[in-house]
Amino acid sequence: MVDRLQRRVAIIGAGVGGLSQAIALKTKLGFHDFTIFEKGSDVGGAWRANTYPGCSSDVQIHWYSLSSDLYPYWNKSHGLQPEIQAYWINLSKKYNLYPHIAFNTKVLSAEWDDAKQQYIIVAEDVLSGKRISSVAHVVISAVGILDAPRIPYEIPGVGKFQGVSFHSAQWPGSIDLQNKRVAVIGNASSGAQFVPSVSEDPSVEVVNFIRTPSWFTTRPHIPYSDTEKWIFANIPLAMRLHRAWIVFWFELPLIIRPSDKTLKKRREAMTKYILDKAPSRYHDRMIPDHPPGCKRTVANSGFLDVLHRPNLTLNFDGIDNIAENGIITKTGEMLPFDVIVYATGFISDRYPMHVRGSNEATIQGYYDAHGGPTAYLGTSVPDIPNFYLLAGPNTGIPASTLFMEEVQVGYIHQLIEPVLSGSASSFTVKASHADEYNAKVQERISRSVFMQCHSWARMNGTGKVFNPFPWAMTRWWWLLRKPNWDHYVAVGAEKWVWARRRKFVKNSLKCAAILTLLCSYIGSSVQTTWCDYLWLVTT
């Protein structure tokens, strides 16, 4: 159990990462002096904000669950937003997290005081505008990359539209689309999820504007039977084995590097899948020019199947500008609309708040100096002491983001435990080791499929690749299983250093004693065997 010693932790964001961090603080470290700053009105993060019809997990839900709190009663293989949100609300109640959360509170800045070895945090009540100041010795950023919706202001006339317009992450609960003409701009994961639901009403006329087609893969939402749920709930390890099976099939293609022949066959199979599903009038526009894997592959949970609906049209002409009552395409055609929905992703190439560490260093300044978002193991930034990023740069694995964040949580806890116990004041990653690690990341990426397309995961679409982790997720776990303390500068850590030395000496003496006993046993055994051999030879 960790002695608090009046140390405090601030967690920014009450999404799945921030909640996982808070739960682990309580259960693993026995630490309770923390505050979660959440700009929304409830927990859940992206699952609170994204309430659009059809919102669901791309990854099987039994792997998109906290490893310490598996849930046997999921309805389908992929969870829907209300179900996932309810899961995290229940966990927040189970671990009594609500008293720790400052809702409707947006962090504006965090500035490090070298003399006091703590952060001064300035936050704002989003309802009243009142600003509050607090201090924390450790800050954990759990804002993720799905925090700030991106509106394509580069399209002329975005602000002129007189109808209803909104981003898919800000879906109005009261919106009634019946008998409306709806434009959907974007065709990645979000758009592909809600278009089937929106176009289900034949009175709604939907036009989906697609700039770049996506690769699709089949990912049906398979219901779990009552028998399967009972097995998960009552038979020991059944649910764990089911989860392990899901993990195996995600990880296998990442461990075994496919040959060029295999990649070609995969592309041909994915092409056939799209063409078999989509109407023939779209065949010459639906197949991407870039190879599969360069961008996020979209899970087809119904999108391709509904393209035959008479009230749904795909438009590949491009948008020239947005007028007061509709959209003008690059062919000059004026299409009138009542509603525009932006399924255009999120701002992910900038850090969303001001954070200043030692030597006047800032997180955004470090990003800018390195050509885009950059961090050591996607977690630590040089000259920013005791500040850790969840889902930071180059942490994107093509699997469960919750697994990725749980690995980070375990790593961060090892770094902050000496601080919370009073054995150290701060830890800061060394710039040389951060540079060395990121050079390896970018070298690997330079030889990967991620370089072969225009993507939101690259600076300005074609620059530095800042989101994907370029290796298998088992390597992610291996790299973060424990900190390499030589890669960090420790301040006020004399107690911690001596404790580590004592532990090292103690463990060394134990090993020496065991080896001595083992050698003595082996020696006596060998001597006995040799004597027996000599007796047999001489008799």
Secondary structure, 3 states (H helix, E strand, C coil): CCCCCCCCEEEECCCHHHHHHHHHHHHHCCCCCEEEECCCCCCCCHHHHCCCCCCECCCCCCCCCCCCCCCCCCCECCCEHHHHHHHHHHHHHHCCCHHHEECCEEEEEEEEECCCCEEEEEEEECCCCCEEEEEECEEEECCCCCCCECCCCCCCCHHHCCCEEEEHHHCCCCCCCCCCEEEEECCCHHHHHHHHHHCCCCCCEEEEECCCCCCEEECCCCECCHHHHHHHHHCCCHHHHHHHHHHHHHHHHHHCCCCHHHHHHHHHHHHHHHHHHCCHHHHHHHCCCCCCCCCCCEEECCCHHHHHCCCEEEECCCEEEEECCEEEECCCCEEECCEEEECCCECCCCCCCEEECHHHCEHHHHHHHCCCCCCECCCECCCCCCEEECCCCCCECCCCHHHHHHHHHHHHHHHHHHHHCCCCCEEEECHHHHHHHHHHHHHHHHCCHHHCCCCCCEHHHCCCECCECCCCHHHHHHHCCCCCHHHEEEECCHHHHHHHHHHHHHHHHHHHHHHHHHHHHHHHHHHHHHHHHHHHHHC
